[in-house]
């Protein structure tokens, strides 16, 4: 399912995603759906104000993802999923289309906002990717907020882990498998019902969050953040902190943020592939994105989606799953938010 928003004139614009997967309307209460839509709309509205006053693309993208990290509804920052050993390992990346500067962190456990750490790596470290305790030490040296590892956890996320174990699902993504949960509900762990209270089964959805921006000066930026996969092997890293895989920005073509089966997005170099098809292959935005999401990713087992914006402010928000939390807004405009196919 795709949504493409072409424009005749360049425009400042922000798009967000909060994960893709098997979204089921019949599993979603009106209250929960309203909460998801309101959270996305509030972040988009603030981004519209930033764009209207001329804020840089990187500032808008990072602030949007920081806000998503603070929202327990999404699998990034607060509310991140648990690893197999009942911890949280967080990843994030940013990329600036002006000069293709990039920064990323992986496997952090005490940095409140990994996206801010990723930006600090880009701006102050001389490197692109830092991992684990070394990344945390650097972030704290830059004055970023430290939290206890337990700060990221929620009862719902712990229930997801225990339910995954009870159902012998192994390593699972954070927005998929809704029907399997329903079929096996009689074997679920006590208290696990809350794990599937959203439109996507929160034990197994693709819970990455991300933002792409085209600012008033015509520059592009992207930011991506994730808690990974429920019950993942400690030390596992997906595409989110890998520039060119889960995050990419180049003023010559496009800014992209991805969500899905991380290993497949790495193998396909999915975010960069969109840019290559545009810059070298001469494809327009929608055609390049469609080819990656519906042709190239499935060849390597890739489920999920991506959001992208080109230098004119044309947008593409698409996915090869049942749905994706997503939204977009122009500078000074009203947010548009969607969850399901066909919106």
TORDRENDO-726195 format. One record per residue (C-alpha): residue number from 1; chain; x, y, z. Coordinates in Angstrom, 3 decimals, decimal comma. Example, Ala and Ser with C-alpha at 12.3 -4.5 7.8 and 13.67 -1.06 7.14 Angstrom:
2
@resi->1	chain->A	c1->12,300	c2->-4,500	c3->7,800
@resi->2	chain->A	c1->13,670	c2->-1,060	c3->7,140
This chain:
343
@resi->1	chain->A	c1->0,000	c2->0,000	c3->0,000
@resi->2	chain->A	c1->1,419	c2->3,402	c3->-0,953
@resi->3	chain->A	c1->0,609	c2->7,058	c3->-0,723
@resi->4	chain->A	c1->2,385	c2->9,534	c3->-2,972
@resi->5	chain->A	c1->2,009	c2->13,298	c3->-2,647
@resi->6	chain->A	c1->3,482	c2->15,155	c3->-5,661
@resi->7	chain->A	c1->3,751	c2->18,917	c3->-5,792
@resi->8	chain->A	c1->4,358	c2->21,430	c3->-8,557
@resi->9	chain->A	c1->6,269	c2->23,847	c3->-6,332
@resi->10	chain->A	c1->9,007	c2->23,203	c3->-3,764
@resi->11	chain->A	c1->7,657	c2->23,115	c3->-0,228
@resi->12	chain->A	c1->8,921	c2->22,571	c3->3,312
@resi->13	chain->A	c1->7,429	c2->19,312	c3->4,560
@resi->14	chain->A	c1->7,764	c2->16,721	c3->7,338
@resi->15	chain->A	c1->6,734	c2->13,053	c3->7,238
@resi->16	chain->A	c1->6,772	c2->10,564	c3->10,123
@resi->17	chain->A	c1->6,396	c2->6,842	c3->10,586
@resi->18	chain->A	c1->5,882	c2->4,833	c3->13,755
@resi->19	chain->A	c1->6,266	c2->1,299	c3->12,454
@resi->20	chain->A	c1->4,680	c2->-1,035	c3->9,905
@resi->21	chain->A	c1->3,123	c2->-4,472	c3->10,198
@resi->22	chain->A	c1->-0,091	c2->-6,476	c3->10,335
@resi->23	chain->A	c1->-2,549	c2->-3,784	c3->11,379
@resi->24	chain->A	c1->-6,017	c2->-5,055	c3->12,284
@resi->25	chain->A	c1->-8,947	c2->-2,677	c3->12,690
@resi->26	chain->A	c1->-10,866	c2->-5,358	c3->14,565
@resi->27	chain->A	c1->-8,119	c2->-5,499	c3->17,226
@resi->28	chain->A	c1->-8,142	c2->-1,750	c3->17,813
@resi->29	chain->A	c1->-10,301	c2->0,066	c3->20,317
@resi->30	chain->A	c1->-11,513	c2->3,527	c3->19,404
@resi->31	chain->A	c1->-9,610	c2->4,923	c3->22,387
@resi->32	chain->A	c1->-6,331	c2->3,335	c3->21,361
@resi->33	chain->A	c1->-6,679	c2->4,389	c3->17,733
@resi->34	chain->A	c1->-7,397	c2->7,928	c3->18,882
@resi->35	chain->A	c1->-4,286	c2->7,883	c3->21,071
@resi->36	chain->A	c1->-2,038	c2->6,822	c3->18,186
@resi->37	chain->A	c1->-3,504	c2->9,385	c3->15,823
@resi->38	chain->A	c1->-3,330	c2->12,171	c3->18,397
@resi->39	chain->A	c1->0,305	c2->11,427	c3->19,234
@resi->40	chain->A	c1->1,369	c2->11,565	c3->15,587
@resi->41	chain->A	c1->-0,732	c2->14,658	c3->14,878
@resi->42	chain->A	c1->0,711	c2->16,589	c3->17,826
@resi->43	chain->A	c1->4,287	c2->15,914	c3->16,741
@resi->44	chain->A	c1->3,471	c2->16,829	c3->13,138
@resi->45	chain->A	c1->1,774	c2->20,065	c3->14,212
@resi->46	chain->A	c1->4,862	c2->21,162	c3->16,126
@resi->47	chain->A	c1->6,995	c2->20,241	c3->13,127
@resi->48	chain->A	c1->4,807	c2->22,380	c3->10,874
@resi->49	chain->A	c1->5,446	c2->25,353	c3->13,137
@resi->50	chain->A	c1->9,196	c2->24,692	c3->13,046
@resi->51	chain->A	c1->9,159	c2->24,542	c3->9,260
@resi->52	chain->A	c1->7,085	c2->27,718	c3->9,002
@resi->53	chain->A	c1->9,632	c2->29,686	c3->11,015
@resi->54	chain->A	c1->12,479	c2->28,373	c3->8,858
@resi->55	chain->A	c1->14,086	c2->25,759	c3->11,094
@resi->56	chain->A	c1->16,682	c2->23,519	c3->9,434
@resi->57	chain->A	c1->15,677	c2->20,079	c3->8,199
@resi->58	chain->A	c1->17,969	c2->18,323	c3->10,676
@resi->59	chain->A	c1->16,510	c2->20,214	c3->13,632
@resi->60	chain->A	c1->12,966	c2->19,309	c3->12,603
@resi->61	chain->A	c1->13,737	c2->15,643	c3->11,949
@resi->62	chain->A	c1->15,609	c2->15,114	c3->15,214
@resi->63	chain->A	c1->12,965	c2->16,850	c3->17,313
@resi->64	chain->A	c1->10,199	c2->14,776	c3->15,723
@resi->65	chain->A	c1->12,004	c2->11,521	c3->16,455
@resi->66	chain->A	c1->12,913	c2->12,664	c3->19,971
@resi->67	chain->A	c1->9,210	c2->13,201	c3->20,614
@resi->68	chain->A	c1->8,420	c2->9,731	c3->19,259
@resi->69	chain->A	c1->11,072	c2->8,299	c3->21,600
@resi->70	chain->A	c1->9,267	c2->9,931	c3->24,510
@resi->71	chain->A	c1->5,919	c2->8,357	c3->23,588
@resi->72	chain->A	c1->5,263	c2->4,906	c3->25,100
@resi->73	chain->A	c1->3,022	c2->3,943	c3->22,181
@resi->74	chain->A	c1->6,053	c2->3,428	c3->19,942
@resi->75	chain->A	c1->9,021	c2->1,075	c3->20,131
@resi->76	chain->A	c1->11,822	c2->3,618	c3->20,533
@resi->77	chain->A	c1->13,127	c2->5,158	c3->23,746
@resi->78	chain->A	c1->10,483	c2->4,961	c3->26,488
@resi->79	chain->A	c1->8,359	c2->1,899	c3->25,731
@resi->80	chain->A	c1->11,119	c2->0,043	c3->23,886
@resi->81	chain->A	c1->10,812	c2->-3,732	c3->23,585
@resi->82	chain->A	c1->12,825	c2->-6,199	c3->25,651
@resi->83	chain->A	c1->15,718	c2->-8,362	c3->24,538
@resi->84	chain->A	c1->15,854	c2->-12,089	c3->25,356
@resi->85	chain->A	c1->17,662	c2->-11,292	c3->28,613
@resi->86	chain->A	c1->15,029	c2->-8,722	c3->29,646
@resi->87	chain->A	c1->17,007	c2->-5,588	c3->28,856
@resi->88	chain->A	c1->16,682	c2->-2,750	c3->26,357
@resi->89	chain->A	c1->19,191	c2->-2,067	c3->23,602
@resi->90	chain->A	c1->18,436	c2->1,048	c3->21,574
@resi->91	chain->A	c1->19,676	c2->2,175	c3->18,158
@resi->92	chain->A	c1->19,353	c2->5,443	c3->16,219
@resi->93	chain->A	c1->20,816	c2->7,336	c3->13,296
@resi->94	chain->A	c1->20,613	c2->10,712	c3->11,566
@resi->95	chain->A	c1->21,785	c2->11,933	c3->8,161
@resi->96	chain->A	c1->22,097	c2->15,453	c3->6,752
@resi->97	chain->A	c1->21,420	c2->15,824	c3->3,041
@resi->98	chain->A	c1->23,586	c2->18,927	c3->2,674
@resi->99	chain->A	c1->26,867	c2->17,036	c3->2,901
@resi->100	chain->A	c1->25,797	c2->13,453	c3->3,707
@resi->101	chain->A	c1->27,124	c2->13,802	c3->7,238
@resi->102	chain->A	c1->25,786	c2->10,982	c3->9,388
@resi->103	chain->A	c1->25,826	c2->9,839	c3->12,994
@resi->104	chain->A	c1->24,545	c2->6,735	c3->14,736
@resi->105	chain->A	c1->24,561	c2->4,799	c3->17,986
@resi->106	chain->A	c1->23,760	c2->1,135	c3->18,604
@resi->107	chain->A	c1->23,128	c2->-0,963	c3->21,683
@resi->108	chain->A	c1->22,769	c2->1,921	c3->24,125
@resi->109	chain->A	c1->20,960	c2->1,264	c3->27,389
@resi->110	chain->A	c1->21,143	c2->4,460	c3->29,462
@resi->111	chain->A	c1->20,803	c2->7,385	c3->27,006
@resi->112	chain->A	c1->17,310	c2->8,817	c3->27,324
@resi->113	chain->A	c1->17,134	c2->9,926	c3->23,689
@resi->114	chain->A	c1->19,292	c2->7,860	c3->21,332
@resi->115	chain->A	c1->18,499	c2->10,161	c3->18,403
@resi->116	chain->A	c1->20,212	c2->13,020	c3->20,255
@resi->117	chain->A	c1->23,229	c2->10,793	c3->20,794
@resi->118	chain->A	c1->23,283	c2->9,980	c3->17,079
@resi->119	chain->A	c1->23,261	c2->13,658	c3->16,233
@resi->120	chain->A	c1->26,069	c2->14,306	c3->18,707
@resi->121	chain->A	c1->28,138	c2->11,571	c3->17,068
@resi->122	chain->A	c1->27,618	c2->13,249	c3->13,707
@resi->123	chain->A	c1->28,441	c2->16,734	c3->14,977
@resi->124	chain->A	c1->31,226	c2->16,193	c3->17,494
@resi->125	chain->A	c1->32,923	c2->12,789	c3->17,296
@resi->126	chain->A	c1->34,566	c2->12,669	c3->13,888
@resi->127	chain->A	c1->32,972	c2->9,228	c3->13,447
@resi->128	chain->A	c1->29,723	c2->7,856	c3->12,062
@resi->129	chain->A	c1->28,784	c2->4,977	c3->14,407
@resi->130	chain->A	c1->29,516	c2->4,357	c3->18,080
@resi->131	chain->A	c1->28,212	c2->1,354	c3->20,008
@resi->132	chain->A	c1->27,436	c2->0,199	c3->23,531
@resi->133	chain->A	c1->29,133	c2->1,676	c3->26,609
@resi->134	chain->A	c1->31,525	c2->3,744	c3->24,503
@resi->135	chain->A	c1->28,601	c2->5,411	c3->22,745
@resi->136	chain->A	c1->26,976	c2->6,103	c3->26,098
@resi->137	chain->A	c1->30,167	c2->7,575	c3->27,571
@resi->138	chain->A	c1->30,456	c2->9,876	c3->24,578
@resi->139	chain->A	c1->26,806	c2->10,926	c3->24,859
@resi->140	chain->A	c1->27,169	c2->11,749	c3->28,539
@resi->141	chain->A	c1->30,338	c2->13,733	c3->27,811
@resi->142	chain->A	c1->28,172	c2->15,792	c3->25,450
@resi->143	chain->A	c1->25,741	c2->16,509	c3->28,293
@resi->144	chain->A	c1->22,918	c2->14,223	c3->27,201
@resi->145	chain->A	c1->20,524	c2->12,909	c3->29,833
@resi->146	chain->A	c1->21,298	c2->9,633	c3->31,581
@resi->147	chain->A	c1->18,511	c2->7,343	c3->32,801
@resi->148	chain->A	c1->18,441	c2->3,967	c3->34,504
@resi->149	chain->A	c1->17,911	c2->1,084	c3->32,062
@resi->150	chain->A	c1->14,575	c2->0,342	c3->33,721
@resi->151	chain->A	c1->13,274	c2->3,757	c3->32,638
@resi->152	chain->A	c1->12,605	c2->2,422	c3->29,128
@resi->153	chain->A	c1->10,457	c2->-0,483	c3->30,268
@resi->154	chain->A	c1->6,681	c2->-0,672	c3->30,523
@resi->155	chain->A	c1->4,441	c2->-3,468	c3->31,807
@resi->156	chain->A	c1->3,020	c2->-3,927	c3->28,321
@resi->157	chain->A	c1->6,446	c2->-4,495	c3->26,784
@resi->158	chain->A	c1->7,394	c2->-7,004	c3->29,480
@resi->159	chain->A	c1->4,135	c2->-8,834	c3->28,826
@resi->160	chain->A	c1->5,049	c2->-8,958	c3->25,132
@resi->161	chain->A	c1->8,344	c2->-10,668	c3->25,926
@resi->162	chain->A	c1->6,736	c2->-13,210	c3->28,226
@resi->163	chain->A	c1->4,006	c2->-13,936	c3->25,721
@resi->164	chain->A	c1->6,557	c2->-14,446	c3->22,963
@resi->165	chain->A	c1->8,341	c2->-16,952	c3->25,177
@resi->166	chain->A	c1->5,102	c2->-18,720	c3->26,076
@resi->167	chain->A	c1->4,146	c2->-19,033	c3->22,420
@resi->168	chain->A	c1->7,677	c2->-20,146	c3->21,472
@resi->169	chain->A	c1->7,860	c2->-17,403	c3->18,846
@resi->170	chain->A	c1->11,586	c2->-16,808	c3->19,218
@resi->171	chain->A	c1->12,829	c2->-13,423	c3->18,004
@resi->172	chain->A	c1->9,834	c2->-11,446	c3->16,777
@resi->173	chain->A	c1->9,196	c2->-8,057	c3->15,248
@resi->174	chain->A	c1->7,075	c2->-5,509	c3->17,020
@resi->175	chain->A	c1->4,039	c2->-4,991	c3->14,710
@resi->176	chain->A	c1->3,150	c2->-8,382	c3->13,169
@resi->177	chain->A	c1->1,577	c2->-11,730	c3->13,942
@resi->178	chain->A	c1->-1,801	c2->-10,519	c3->15,196
@resi->179	chain->A	c1->-3,692	c2->-13,549	c3->13,908
@resi->180	chain->A	c1->-1,217	c2->-15,956	c3->15,446
@resi->181	chain->A	c1->-1,729	c2->-14,353	c3->18,829
@resi->182	chain->A	c1->-5,485	c2->-14,664	c3->18,511
@resi->183	chain->A	c1->-5,229	c2->-18,298	c3->17,468
@resi->184	chain->A	c1->-2,943	c2->-19,172	c3->20,379
@resi->185	chain->A	c1->-4,532	c2->-16,957	c3->23,024
@resi->186	chain->A	c1->-5,295	c2->-19,946	c3->25,215
@resi->187	chain->A	c1->-1,576	c2->-20,580	c3->25,659
@resi->188	chain->A	c1->-0,548	c2->-16,966	c3->26,215
@resi->189	chain->A	c1->1,287	c2->-15,950	c3->29,365
@resi->190	chain->A	c1->-0,810	c2->-14,495	c3->32,199
@resi->191	chain->A	c1->-1,301	c2->-10,771	c3->31,795
@resi->192	chain->A	c1->-0,186	c2->-10,778	c3->28,159
@resi->193	chain->A	c1->-3,492	c2->-9,646	c3->26,682
@resi->194	chain->A	c1->-2,431	c2->-6,017	c3->26,867
@resi->195	chain->A	c1->0,401	c2->-6,815	c3->24,487
@resi->196	chain->A	c1->-2,003	c2->-6,987	c3->21,562
@resi->197	chain->A	c1->-4,245	c2->-4,086	c3->22,463
@resi->198	chain->A	c1->-3,260	c2->-1,936	c3->19,492
@resi->199	chain->A	c1->-4,040	c2->-2,088	c3->15,790
@resi->200	chain->A	c1->-0,827	c2->-4,018	c3->15,333
@resi->201	chain->A	c1->0,249	c2->-6,778	c3->17,690
@resi->202	chain->A	c1->2,755	c2->-4,896	c3->19,782
@resi->203	chain->A	c1->4,779	c2->-8,041	c3->20,469
@resi->204	chain->A	c1->5,742	c2->-8,402	c3->16,855
@resi->205	chain->A	c1->5,411	c2->-5,078	c3->15,050
@resi->206	chain->A	c1->8,164	c2->-3,352	c3->13,100
@resi->207	chain->A	c1->8,458	c2->-0,697	c3->15,748
@resi->208	chain->A	c1->11,065	c2->1,641	c3->14,318
@resi->209	chain->A	c1->10,184	c2->5,348	c3->14,240
@resi->210	chain->A	c1->11,493	c2->7,894	c3->11,811
@resi->211	chain->A	c1->11,205	c2->11,294	c3->10,154
@resi->212	chain->A	c1->12,153	c2->12,829	c3->6,827
@resi->213	chain->A	c1->12,188	c2->16,566	c3->6,132
@resi->214	chain->A	c1->12,605	c2->19,047	c3->3,306
@resi->215	chain->A	c1->13,129	c2->22,543	c3->4,754
@resi->216	chain->A	c1->12,523	c2->26,037	c3->3,338
@resi->217	chain->A	c1->16,100	c2->26,216	c3->2,073
@resi->218	chain->A	c1->15,611	c2->23,020	c3->0,066
@resi->219	chain->A	c1->17,772	c2->20,828	c3->2,289
@resi->220	chain->A	c1->16,884	c2->17,269	c3->3,281
@resi->221	chain->A	c1->17,391	c2->15,290	c3->6,491
@resi->222	chain->A	c1->16,366	c2->11,934	c3->7,943
@resi->223	chain->A	c1->16,328	c2->10,418	c3->11,421
@resi->224	chain->A	c1->15,474	c2->6,884	c3->12,579
@resi->225	chain->A	c1->15,267	c2->5,256	c3->16,033
@resi->226	chain->A	c1->14,254	c2->1,858	c3->17,399
@resi->227	chain->A	c1->14,167	c2->-0,490	c3->20,354
@resi->228	chain->A	c1->14,676	c2->-3,439	c3->18,015
@resi->229	chain->A	c1->12,732	c2->-6,687	c3->18,216
@resi->230	chain->A	c1->11,013	c2->-8,374	c3->21,123
@resi->231	chain->A	c1->13,085	c2->-11,318	c3->22,442
@resi->232	chain->A	c1->15,999	c2->-10,423	c3->20,179
@resi->233	chain->A	c1->19,434	c2->-11,861	c3->20,836
@resi->234	chain->A	c1->21,508	c2->-9,438	c3->22,937
@resi->235	chain->A	c1->23,857	c2->-7,550	c3->20,673
@resi->236	chain->A	c1->21,634	c2->-7,844	c3->17,595
@resi->237	chain->A	c1->21,654	c2->-4,677	c3->15,474
@resi->238	chain->A	c1->19,224	c2->-4,023	c3->12,632
@resi->239	chain->A	c1->19,066	c2->-1,425	c3->9,898
@resi->240	chain->A	c1->18,025	c2->1,615	c3->11,946
@resi->241	chain->A	c1->21,540	c2->2,791	c3->12,917
@resi->242	chain->A	c1->23,048	c2->1,904	c3->9,530
@resi->243	chain->A	c1->23,223	c2->4,869	c3->7,105
@resi->244	chain->A	c1->22,107	c2->3,653	c3->3,700
@resi->245	chain->A	c1->20,077	c2->0,801	c3->5,152
@resi->246	chain->A	c1->17,455	c2->2,270	c3->7,494
@resi->247	chain->A	c1->18,264	c2->5,963	c3->7,105
@resi->248	chain->A	c1->19,622	c2->8,108	c3->4,263
@resi->249	chain->A	c1->19,644	c2->11,738	c3->3,126
@resi->250	chain->A	c1->21,239	c2->13,383	c3->0,099
@resi->251	chain->A	c1->20,158	c2->16,784	c3->-1,226
@resi->252	chain->A	c1->20,833	c2->15,510	c3->-4,748
@resi->253	chain->A	c1->17,931	c2->13,073	c3->-4,544
@resi->254	chain->A	c1->16,066	c2->12,022	c3->-1,393
@resi->255	chain->A	c1->15,732	c2->11,560	c3->2,371
@resi->256	chain->A	c1->14,511	c2->8,135	c3->3,546
@resi->257	chain->A	c1->13,606	c2->6,443	c3->6,846
@resi->258	chain->A	c1->12,735	c2->2,745	c3->6,895
@resi->259	chain->A	c1->10,864	c2->0,317	c3->9,139
@resi->260	chain->A	c1->10,775	c2->-3,453	c3->8,764
@resi->261	chain->A	c1->12,819	c2->-6,625	c3->8,952
@resi->262	chain->A	c1->16,170	c2->-5,007	c3->9,615
@resi->263	chain->A	c1->18,394	c2->-7,742	c3->8,248
@resi->264	chain->A	c1->16,648	c2->-7,561	c3->4,876
@resi->265	chain->A	c1->16,859	c2->-3,770	c3->4,747
@resi->266	chain->A	c1->20,605	c2->-4,036	c3->5,411
@resi->267	chain->A	c1->21,072	c2->-6,648	c3->2,684
@resi->268	chain->A	c1->19,147	c2->-4,507	c3->0,204
@resi->269	chain->A	c1->20,808	c2->-1,245	c3->1,316
@resi->270	chain->A	c1->17,207	c2->-0,122	c3->1,043
@resi->271	chain->A	c1->17,403	c2->3,573	c3->1,902
@resi->272	chain->A	c1->20,436	c2->4,175	c3->-0,316
@resi->273	chain->A	c1->18,903	c2->2,112	c3->-3,102
@resi->274	chain->A	c1->16,023	c2->4,567	c3->-3,351
@resi->275	chain->A	c1->18,530	c2->7,386	c3->-3,780
@resi->276	chain->A	c1->20,612	c2->5,463	c3->-6,324
@resi->277	chain->A	c1->17,558	c2->4,655	c3->-8,435
@resi->278	chain->A	c1->16,714	c2->8,364	c3->-8,465
@resi->279	chain->A	c1->20,137	c2->9,973	c3->-8,828
@resi->280	chain->A	c1->21,789	c2->7,439	c3->-11,123
@resi->281	chain->A	c1->18,816	c2->5,604	c3->-12,591
@resi->282	chain->A	c1->16,763	c2->8,745	c3->-13,228
@resi->283	chain->A	c1->13,586	c2->7,375	c3->-11,654
@resi->284	chain->A	c1->11,071	c2->9,701	c3->-9,992
@resi->285	chain->A	c1->10,526	c2->9,360	c3->-6,258
@resi->286	chain->A	c1->7,404	c2->7,200	c3->-6,345
@resi->287	chain->A	c1->8,806	c2->4,755	c3->-8,900
@resi->288	chain->A	c1->12,106	c2->4,360	c3->-7,027
@resi->289	chain->A	c1->10,363	c2->3,745	c3->-3,695
@resi->290	chain->A	c1->7,879	c2->1,334	c3->-5,220
@resi->291	chain->A	c1->10,632	c2->-0,740	c3->-6,784
@resi->292	chain->A	c1->12,525	c2->-1,032	c3->-3,493
@resi->293	chain->A	c1->9,533	c2->-1,818	c3->-1,267
@resi->294	chain->A	c1->7,604	c2->-4,111	c3->-3,591
@resi->295	chain->A	c1->10,331	c2->-5,706	c3->-5,741
@resi->296	chain->A	c1->13,762	c2->-5,632	c3->-4,142
@resi->297	chain->A	c1->12,926	c2->-6,075	c3->-0,456
@resi->298	chain->A	c1->10,656	c2->-9,114	c3->-0,919
@resi->299	chain->A	c1->13,488	c2->-10,858	c3->-2,782
@resi->300	chain->A	c1->15,447	c2->-10,932	c3->0,496
@resi->301	chain->A	c1->12,502	c2->-11,518	c3->2,813
@resi->302	chain->A	c1->11,937	c2->-7,859	c3->3,580
@resi->303	chain->A	c1->8,593	c2->-6,858	c3->5,094
@resi->304	chain->A	c1->7,914	c2->-3,284	c3->6,107
@resi->305	chain->A	c1->7,899	c2->0,144	c3->4,558
@resi->306	chain->A	c1->9,547	c2->3,519	c3->4,278
@resi->307	chain->A	c1->8,871	c2->7,234	c3->4,079
@resi->308	chain->A	c1->10,739	c2->9,492	c3->1,659
@resi->309	chain->A	c1->10,883	c2->13,098	c3->0,472
@resi->310	chain->A	c1->12,711	c2->14,537	c3->-2,529
@resi->311	chain->A	c1->14,196	c2->17,977	c3->-3,158
@resi->312	chain->A	c1->10,886	c2->19,416	c3->-4,349
@resi->313	chain->A	c1->9,003	c2->18,240	c3->-1,279
@resi->314	chain->A	c1->7,306	c2->15,333	c3->-3,036
@resi->315	chain->A	c1->6,452	c2->12,623	c3->-0,496
@resi->316	chain->A	c1->6,078	c2->8,839	c3->-0,600
@resi->317	chain->A	c1->4,792	c2->6,815	c3->2,346
@resi->318	chain->A	c1->4,410	c2->3,132	c3->1,532
@resi->319	chain->A	c1->4,608	c2->-0,409	c3->2,879
@resi->320	chain->A	c1->4,195	c2->-4,026	c3->1,800
@resi->321	chain->A	c1->2,493	c2->-5,059	c3->5,062
@resi->322	chain->A	c1->-1,048	c2->-4,558	c3->6,377
@resi->323	chain->A	c1->-0,387	c2->-1,001	c3->7,469
@resi->324	chain->A	c1->1,980	c2->1,593	c3->8,899
@resi->325	chain->A	c1->1,622	c2->4,367	c3->11,462
@resi->326	chain->A	c1->2,360	c2->7,435	c3->9,383
@resi->327	chain->A	c1->1,620	c2->11,097	c3->8,792
@resi->328	chain->A	c1->2,807	c2->14,229	c3->7,050
@resi->329	chain->A	c1->2,411	c2->17,991	c3->7,142
@resi->330	chain->A	c1->3,485	c2->21,065	c3->5,192
@resi->331	chain->A	c1->4,936	c2->24,175	c3->6,794
@resi->332	chain->A	c1->2,146	c2->25,926	c3->8,647
@resi->333	chain->A	c1->-0,373	c2->23,294	c3->7,526
@resi->334	chain->A	c1->-2,677	c2->20,772	c3->9,170
@resi->335	chain->A	c1->-1,333	c2->17,265	c3->9,899
@resi->336	chain->A	c1->-2,624	c2->14,251	c3->7,996
@resi->337	chain->A	c1->-2,345	c2->10,930	c3->9,833
@resi->338	chain->A	c1->-3,035	c2->7,370	c3->8,697
@resi->339	chain->A	c1->-2,694	c2->3,837	c3->10,095
@resi->340	chain->A	c1->-4,432	c2->1,361	c3->7,827
@resi->341	chain->A	c1->-4,338	c2->0,462	c3->4,164
@resi->342	chain->A	c1->-6,440	c2->2,645	c3->1,940
@resi->343	chain->A	c1->-6,091	c2->5,830	c3->3,998
